[in-house]
Structures are given as C-alpha cells and as structure tokens.
Amino acid sequence: GVLLRRPAGGRQAAAADRADQADFDQAADFDQAADFDQTDQADQADQADQADLDQLAAAERVRLEWLDAGHSWNELHRQLLHRLRPPAIRADDELAELAQTIATLTGGLVTIEDTSARVLAYSRSSDEVDELRRLSILGRSGPAQYLALLREWGVYDRLSSSEEVVEIAEHPASGVRRRLAVGVFAGDRQLATIWLQQGSGDFEPHAEQTLLGAARLTAAQLVSRGRRPARSELAALLGPAGDPADGVPARLGRAAGQPCAVAVVEAGPGTGDLAATESRLDELAAIVTVHAAAYRRGALVEQLDGRIYLLLPSLDTVTSATAMLRRAMAAARRHLDPAARAAIGPVVDSVAEAGSSRRGAELALGVGETGPVVSFDSVRPRLLSSAIENCLAEQPHLLDPRIEQMISADPNGARTLLNYLESGSDVGLVASQMHLHPTTVRYRLRRASQAIGIDLSGEGHRFAVHVQLRCGLRPQLSAR
C-alpha cells in the first residue's frame, strides 16, 4: 500500500489501501511514503492530480480514501490503521454504565469514542446537547470549521500523546459548547477518547480528576474484558492468611512489594428490597472505582460480602487516600446514598499484609462514627480502650465492688468522675461539657471520691478507676 499526503497548504490528502480483501487483511506495513512539497501554484493542479490518481487506482484495483487537508501524520496513521485493521473494541452495556457514572460525577454529557471517532458509549442526553455531540452520536462528522480548529489548536495531538485533561473553550459560531477531553491509554497506545460536554451548569468540582480516573477505568475495561482479578483473588489477598493470588501481584508489579492500605466502603441501611440493595451497591462501587482510579492507577476495587473494598498501593501515609475517600463519599452522598461511609486501615509494608489493613479498616468502620470517612489511626485509642474494657468485662472478679456500687447508687457522680479523669482533671471543661456550674462539679467529685474511698493521686489507682468506670458506664456512653 502507498500513503500519499499533501503538504498543509494543499486541499486534500489521500490514503490508499488494497481493495482485494485477502491482500487488505495482510496489509500491515507501508512500503513507501511520499511527501509532495509543492506550493499553491494553481488550484487546478490539485484537481488534475486527483483525477490522475483516481485513474491509476482504478486500473490497479486500488481504492483511494480522500481526507481533508490539515491532518497530522499521527491522525492519518490512525485512520489508515482503522481501514486496514478494523478495531477490536466494541461498545457494551458496561461501558454505557460507566459513561453515565462519569456524567453523574462531573455534571456533564459524556461521549466515549475510539481513535477513529466511532462512538462506543454515551451518557443520557437532554436538550442541552450541542451540534458536535448530536452529530457524533448519529455517526457523522461534526462541524468542519470546528474540527479544523481542534486540529489547529493541537487538541488531537495532545490527546494522543499523554493522559493530560484538555479543556476546549466554547465556540458559539459552530454551536459547540465548552468541553473537557482526555485520552484513554494502554501503555503508550491510545485506545479511545472521553469527551465531556458542559450542560446548562458548570462542571462539578474535581471534574478533571474524575475524568482522569474514568480514562484509566475505561482503559481497563477495553483491554481486560473479563480478565480483571476474580473476586476470589482479592478475597484471598485480604483474608486472614494474607495469601495473594498470582493475578494481584502481577497486576501491581513492583507496587506489590511497596506499602499499601485497604479501605472499606459501606452503603447506608437498605429498604429490604434485595434487588434494589444490590443495584445501589453496584452504583456506589462505580463511583468509588472512578475516584480510586484517578488516585492510583493500580488501585483495585471489589465487592465482597455486601461491602466495597479498595486496595490502594504505593502509600506512605493514609492522608491523601483519606482525602480521596472524602471526595468519593461526598459524591456518593450527593448523588446516591446520603448514609454511605468509608474507613481506611493502617498502612502495611506490602500487599502480602493487606489482610491486616483490612481488619483495621473494618474495626474503624465499626466504631460508630457518623462522619463519611474515618481512619484506623484516628480511632486507634478508642479501639484500644474498647479492647481493654471487653477484656475486663470477661473477668468480673477483677472489678472493685465499691466502684460498682457507686455507679449504681450515684450514676451522675460516676459520669462526672469519668469526665474529670478523661479531661485531664479540668473542672472547667467538665462543667462546660455537662452544662453544670464548677461548684456542682467539685461537689460531685468529692462525693464520688468518698464513696469509693480510693486515692486518685496514684497513677495505678487512677487508671484502674478510669477503666472500670468506662466499662460500667459503657451502655450510657454508647447512647451519647
């Protein structure tokens, strides 16, 4: 096959390939390339050249494909590859669901196209659709003037060279609204492009970061259909034995030996409708997955036992991961489930220890915090205190009966003494917390001290009283 290209000043460029299908399927290389460096001496020359080439092509049974001038070599190459090798990428329901998730999280209208501008999936539309989106979905080319401007601005070249999110300003003359776009890559190979059209309002906060995550997730769907880590693999990885399946370390590469953390996401209480609950969990998982992919390319997300688990590789601390989870939960609470919550476990040395981080995340989620995100590190003191209380409750012979009697006879005095011990002996703070006068607080403390007859100046006695008070008042503390 021969590739012929006019210089940028010419009117047209031609791409030729064999019409014979047997030869057509075998064509993978181009034997030669010629660049006609001619100036615009006369428009008739272009017309004559095209007629001559058409005649030669017909005689040799070669089909000519004429493309508008101004295409970069990268674009010509993609167009020719598309004709020589029909794309293996196919649209499906999963990709359409992803397009709708992206639209929900960004506040725009989404179109996912392959490198030949063939629409693979798009989000639901409204009357906010502009001319470019309408024509793209209908399988036609957009406004020629506007597409020429995109080439002139270098938009296509930028999209084909990196993961950069490109912003394209509104162009009223062509009836085209503002857009964000990002290339979808598998390594250095571009698979597709995600276009995000602005609707009646502005994009959601963090739309660019969301779009980057969506591009990475789209790439995984396009090249790994049905080959993502099986649920059993991640379950084994996060289990008590911490025995990772072969597929997980292979996907993470060197990151498998680096510090990581596990997060768990839980939906709010359901209505009892199993189908509705599962559907909501699927939607929540889609939101979480987009944010996780934007945060870490190698992040793994799976649904296990009615919850959503995230394996976040290459972490030094959980600070940035916690911020990502807050953004994800804010989006989930705004668009789907106002009671969705997340917790992140401690950072562990490698993927092999991910099960330990999972247990920490689950413990943190069970603390009962009402906020959207909690970290194991932030509630570790409460978890340690709870473990001590549980141990003491299982060994009642260690309890001091005087404290038990005081809790039963004077619960207000017991609560005041507990707050005093937990506030660092700050009477003013206790008074503020309990809405009491400081004199009342001092009176209650004297009465409680006389009732138990224990000297609280000694650290050992003070700690023992503190622990037993927490254990004895636990039901009341849980209700606060």
Helices and strands as residue ranges (DSSP letters): E 2-5, E 12-18, H 21-26, E 32-35, H 43-60, E 62-68, H 73-84, H 93-106, E 108-114, E 119-122, H 131-137, H 144-152, H 155-159, E 166-168, G 172-174, E 179-186, E 189-198, H 207-223, H 231-238, H 247-252, G 253-257, E 260-266, H 274-295, E 300-304, E 307-313, H 319-335, E 341-344, G 351-353, H 354-365, E 373-375, H 376-393, G 396-398, H 401-409, H 411-422, H 427-434, H 438-452, H 459-472, H 474-479
